Amino acid sequence: MTRLEPSFALIILLAACAGKPDAPTIQLTDVGFTLHLPAPMQQALDSIAPGFHTVRTTSYRSDVSQAALAGGGGLPALFASLGDFNHDGAPDAAVEGTAPGDSALRVIVILNGAKPTALEVARFASYDADAVGIYLTGPPAGQNGAFVVVNYPDESTLYSYADGGFEGTKIGS
């Protein structure tokens, strides 16, 4: 009977983990910040933006980086924001970047879960790829499950998930 107990415990442990998707992460490396998406989330991103690549940290204008540090709780301007945007218990990712053959800067959200999906929530047709002035941050206090697209210095938009999609609300000046 004792030989079955460890096997039974392993089965219970595996069953408990089976429904939980892997989480995306943003890590600081020696060359800046790096986004790591689990394979299913990367596939969802690739399905709507093949070859998508995020904005390089070094591409942000110096005034944008300074403003982000000052206004974002000491965080640099980033090309990604993580959170549970659709309130399903799985961590999602909002990313900013471009795809080959497309000159627009796109903000895409990858909703994590059993079958991740990607949605484009914003598009900026005009931007300077070598001096980016648009970045992502987390939400203001009390706005869990949302993210902000800052188009410095002109405007900021808070994106929240509702009714199967994202709604943008202008905030600040």
Buried (B, 14 or more C-beta within 10 A) or exposed (E): EEEEEEEEEEEEEEEEEEEEBBBBBBEEEEEEBEBEBBEBBBBBBBEBBEEBEBBBBEBBBEEBBBBBEEBBEEEBBBBBBBBBBBEBEBBBBBBBBBBEEEEEBBBBBBBBBEEBBBBEBBEBEEBEEEEBBBBBBBBEEEBEBBBBBBBBEEEBBBBBBEEEEBEBEEBEE
